[in-house]
C-alpha cells in the first residue's frame, strides 16, 4: 500500500504540515507521542517520500553527481563504493558519470549536472580545472563540489591527500633490503593522473642507498593492465633487472603476464611490487606485494565532506591525509651474494 502524506496525517489524526515537519526532522515542537505515532505509521507501511515533491519544498534533489575518469579502473570502483556507503544511508543517490579522462567531457557533465539540480558533485579529475570552472566559479554557486585530484588544484580546504611518496619510498626500501639494486619502474604516461610523488619516492630511495638512477630503468605507459604489459615488455629488455616497481596494481598484473611470456617467473627471476592494495592482488599467482592506499576511505571522506558542504554550508571543510602501508606477500625474492 503506497501512502500519501495526507493519508498518514488522517491516520495519525494530525495535519499534513505536522507530518511533513516530523518527516523532515523539524518536528521538535510536537510531543514525543505525536512524533512516535507518525513514525509508527511510516514504518508500518514502508512510506517513501516523493522526492520530486520534496525537492520543490526543500529545494533539494537528494542526488549527487560523481564524475570519475575511468569506470573500468579498479581503484575508482572502490572510491565509488566508499562514497555510496556514506551517502546512501542519508537518502542520497549518486549519478555516476564517466569522463574517460577527457576534460571536455568533465565540463559537459558539470553543466548537465547543474541543469539537473543535483545537490553537489564529487569530481575525480587528473586535470587542472579549466578556465571558468575553477573552484569559486559561478557554476558551483548552488552546487558544492569536492575534488578527488591528489591536490593538484590549489585550495585551502577539502583536500584529500594520499602519502604517495612515503608509500613508494617504503616499497623501494623493501626491495633494497632484500638485496635488489637493479630496480625498474613502470610509470604513468602523460595525460592521466600524474603520480609524481611515487616517482620521486623511487628516485630518492635509490639515492639515499647510494644506487644511481638510470632513466632506461623507467618506462611509461597507461595505468592499466594493458599498459603494464606493454611497458614491462619494453623494460625487460634490460637483462640485469631483478625487480620492478609498478605505479599501480593494474600495471603490476600486466607486468606479471609480460614476465611469464618471456619464460621467466615471479619472484624467482623478477620481483614485482604494485601500488593500490586492490583485493584481487591477493589472488594472483604469486600473491602481489603492494602498497595499500585506502581507496574506499577516500571515497567515503570525499562524500562526507560534500554532504557537510550541502547541509552545513557555513562550516569550513577540513583537509584529510591518508597513510599508505606496504603489504608484504610473495612476489619479492631475497637475493644473496651468490645470486
N, C-alpha and C positions, 0 to 999 in steps of 0.2 A: 504493500500500500504506500503510494507516494503522497506524502502530506504537503500542504502549503503552510506558510506561516499563519495564515488566517485560521486554518483548521486547528493548528496547535494552540492558538490563542483561545479558540472556542472550547477545546477540550480541557485547557488549564484554567479557564474562567478568568482570563486576563485580556488586556488589549494587545493588538498587533504590535504596537510600539514597545510594549513591555517585553514581548517575546524577542523582537529584533534587538533590543538593547542587551538582553541577557545573552543571546547568542553571540553578540559582538563584544562580550566581556565589558559591557558598560552598565551592567545592572546592579551595581553595588548598593544603590539606594533602595532596592527591593529586599524584602525579608528573605532569609535563607530558605524558608518553607516555599515561598513563591518560586525562587530560582530552582529549587530541587524539583518542584512539580513540573516545571517546563522541561528541565533536563531529563527527567524520567520519561516523558513522552517522546522527546527527541531520540533517546537511546532505544526505547522500546520499538519504535517504528523506523529506526536507522535513517533518520532525516538527514538529507544533504541539502545545503543551501543552493539556490540558483545563483551561480557565480555572475551571470550577466546582470541580473537584478542587483546583486550585491555590489557589483562594480559601479553601477550608477549611483548607489547610495554612498559607498565608501571611497569612491574614486581609486579603487584597487582592482586589479585583474587577477591577483594571486598567481600570476605567471612570471617566470624568469627566463630570459633568453640566455643561452650559453653557446658561445662561438668557440670552436676548437679547430686547430689546423689540420687534423687528420683523424677521422673516426676509426681508422684501422690500427692506429698506434696503441699498443698495449698500455703504455704509460697513461695516455689520456683517457682510456676506458676506466682506469682506476680513479682518475681525477673526477670524472663524471659520476662514478659510483659514490665517491665521498660527498660530492655536492648534493646528490639526491638524498643521501642518508640524512643530511641536515635539514633540507627544505621540505621534504615530503610530509614528515610528521607535523609541520607547521601549516599544512594546507596549500603549499606552493607546488606548482607543476613546472617542469623545465621544458622549454622549446629548444631542441638541440640543432645547431647549425654547423655544417662542415665547410670551413673556408678553403680547404685544400691548399693551405699555405699561401693563399692569394690575398694580398692586401685589398685589391679591388673587390673581392667577394666579402671581405670583412666589412668594408664600408657599405656595400649593398645590404648586408644583413643588419647592420646597425640602423640604417634608415628604415628597413622593413619592420624591425622590432619596435622602433619608435612609433611607427604608424599603427602598430598593433597594440599599443599602450601596455607593453609589459611593464612590470613594476621596477625592474632593474636588469642588468646584464652582467654576466661573467664572461670576460673576453680573454681567452688564451691566445696570445699572439707572439710570433717571433719577430715582429716588426716594431720600429719606432712608429708611433701613431702619425698618420698623415696630417698635413696642414689642414686646419679646420675641424679636426677630430681629436685634438689633444684633450686631455682631461681638463675640464673647466669650460669647454666649448658649449655653445647653446644646445646642441643635441642632447647633452647629458643633464640639462636643467631639471627635467622631470623623469629622468631615467638614470638613477645611480648606477655606476659601473665599477667593478673591481677587476683589475688586470692580473692575469697569470702570465707573467712575461719575464721572469728571472730578474726583475728590477731594472730593465734597460730603459724604460720610460721614467724619467725623474719625477718623484713626488715625495711628499713628506710623510704620508700615511698610507695604509693599505698595501704595503709591500710584502710579498711572500717570497722569502729568500731561502734557497737551499744551499748548504755548505758544500758546494761542488768541489772547491779547491781542496778542502780537507779530505773529502772522500777519495778523490783521485790520488792525492799525496799518500794516503794510507794504503791504497791498492798497490802503488809502485813500491812503496817501502816494504810491503809484504813480499813482493816478487824478489826484491834485492836481498831481503833477509833469508830467502830460500836459495840464494846463490846465483840469481839471474843478473846479468849485466847487459846483454843484448836484448833490449826490450822495445818492441814496436808499439805503435798506437794507431788504431782506426779512429779517425777524427771526422766530425760532421763537415759536410761541404757547405760552401757559401749559399745563402738563400733560405736556410732553415734556422732552427734555433742555434744561436752561436754559443756553444758551450766552452767559451774561452777559459773559464776558471778550471775546467777539467784538464785542458791542455797545459795551463800554467802549473797546475799541481804535478803533472807528469814531468815537465821540464825541470821544475825547481827541485823535485825529489832526486832526480838524476844528478843534478848539480851538487846538491848537498852531500851526496855519496861519492863525489869525485868521478862520476861517469859522464863522459862527453855526450852532448846532444847531437844526434845525427838526423838531418832533415829527411834522408832517404828512409828512415825508420817510421815515418809518419805518412799515412795515405788517407786522403779524404774521399768520402762518398756520402750517400744519403743515410739517415739514421733508421734504416730498415734492414730486414733480413737479407734482401737482395743487395742492398748497399754494402752490408758487411761482407757478404760473399765475394762481391767484385773487388772490394778494397783488399781483402785478405789474399785473394789470388795474386794481386799485384805485390803486396807486401812480402809474401812468402818467397819471392824471388831472392830476397836477402837470406841466403842459406844459413848464415851464422845466427839468425834469430832463435832464441829459446823461449820467448814469452811475448804475448800480445795483450795490451790493454785496450778494451773496446769502449767507445763513448757511451754506448747503451747496450742493454741485453739483446735487443733485436739484432744489432750488428754482431754480437758475440755468437748468436745462433747461426748466422750466415758464415761466420768465421769457422765454426766447427765443420760445416759442410765443405768449405774450401780445403781445410786441413785433411779431411778424410779422403777427398778426391785425389790428393797427392800421395795417397798411400801411407799417410802418417796418422798418429794417434794423439789424442788429448788425454792426459798430460805427458805421456811418455816421451813424445817428440817436441811438442809445443804446449806450453802452459797458457791458459786464457783466463782473463778476468773481465767481467762485464760491469755495467752500472745501471741500476734501477731497482734491482731486487724483486723482479716480477715473479709471481708464484710459479709460472711454468718452468723457471730455471732450475727448480728442484727436481724436475722430471726428465731433463735431457741427460744424455749419457756421455761423459760422467756429469753428475750434478755440478752446476756452474758456481764458482766463487764469484761473488758480485758485491757491489756497493749498494746498500739499500738506501733509497730515498723514499720518504713517505708520501707516495702519490695520492693515496686515499685521503690522508690528513690535509694535503694541500687543497684538494677539492672541498673538503669539509670546512676548513677555516675560511677559504675564499667565499663559500656560501654563507657562513656565519657573518663575515664582515659585510656582505651585501645585504642580508636581511636586516642587520643592525642599521645600515645606512638608509634602508627603506623605512623602517619602523621608528627609528630614533635619529632623524636627520641632524639633530643638534649635537649629537655625540661625535667625538673625534675617533676615527677608525685607527686602531693601532697597527704596528708592523708585526710580522711573525717570522722568526728564523727557525728553519728546520735542520736538525742534525742528520748526518749520514752515518752509516755503520757498515763495516766490512763483514760480510757473511762468508765464512770460510767453509768451502765444501771440498770437492775432489778434483778440480780442474787445474791445480797448480802442483808441479813436481818440485821436490827439493833436489838441487844439483849438488854434487860433491866434487871434490878435486879431481876424481877420476873421470867425470863426465866430460 
